[in-house]
């Protein structure tokens, strides 16, 4: 697996990354049984 740089000044890239982060935190919230984690409430 290789690391790549993302251009976060590109709105499409930033939006896709934010959606990926939210999906990951949804999985984490389900695993711990709580949606009260800051990334999902802020």
N, C-alpha and C positions, 0 to 999 in steps of 0.2 A: 504494500500500500504506500502510495506517495502522497505527501502533503502538497497542497496547491495554495497559491495566494488568491484571495477573492477581492475584487474591486468593490468595496462597500459604498463607494460614491455612485455606483450604478444602481439606480432605484430598483430595477428588476432583480438584481442579485441580492440586494439588501432585503427586499420583501420575501424572496424565496428562503433566505437564511432565517429570517424571523419566523416564518411558518414552520420550518424544520425544527427550530428551537421549541416552539409551542407544542408541536407534536411530541417531541421528546419529553417535555415536562408533563404532558398529559399521561404518558406511560408511567413516568415516575410517580405522579399523583395517584394513579390507580394502584401501583404496587404498594404504596404506603397507606392507602386508604384515606387520603386527605387532599383536597384541592386548595388548601390554605397555604400554598407555598408562594413566595413573592413573585416568581416569574409568571404565575397564572393570575395574580391579583393586581399587578401593577400595570 
